[in-house]
Amino acid sequence: MLTALTTTDTAAAAAGAGVGSLVGLVLGVVLVGLPLYGIFTKAGEDGWKGFVPVLNTIVLLKIAGRPLWWILLLLVPVVNIVVAVVLWNDVAKSFGHGTGFTVGLVLLPLIFLYVLWLDGSTYRGPAAAQVTASPAVA
């Protein structure tokens, strides 16, 4: 036999979903913000920016040496995938890591963000700026 949900049941379910969503959001910001805090500190940026959504992406663009307008490219479906891979590659190179580390950042970002934070690598400057500043070989 089916019973109708009462208003109290519906309100309780909505409150539970709201609390669960809030806990998930806070946990997500902390889990991602913590390694970004360490990475930003390594790069000479204010670590607290790692906990602020959107601002942390702007700082990653700066660390990688990419222009600020790339944040608009991250809003375009399919293009954002390519831009994210290039961004992660530039971040990895900025800390002296290679293509294998980029693959890790793309496929297992949470794990590799913690590795980037806690390993012994140092910030070497924006990778994209280093590539464009290199003299052409004749």
Secondary structure, 3 states (H helix, E strand, C coil): CCCCCCHHHHHHHHHHHHHHHHHHHHHHHHHHHHHHHHHHHHCCCCHHHHHCCCHHHHHHHHHHCCCCCHHHHCCCCCHHHHHHHHHHHHHHHHCCCCHHHHHHHHHCHHHHHHHHHHCCCCCCCCHHHHHHHCCCCC
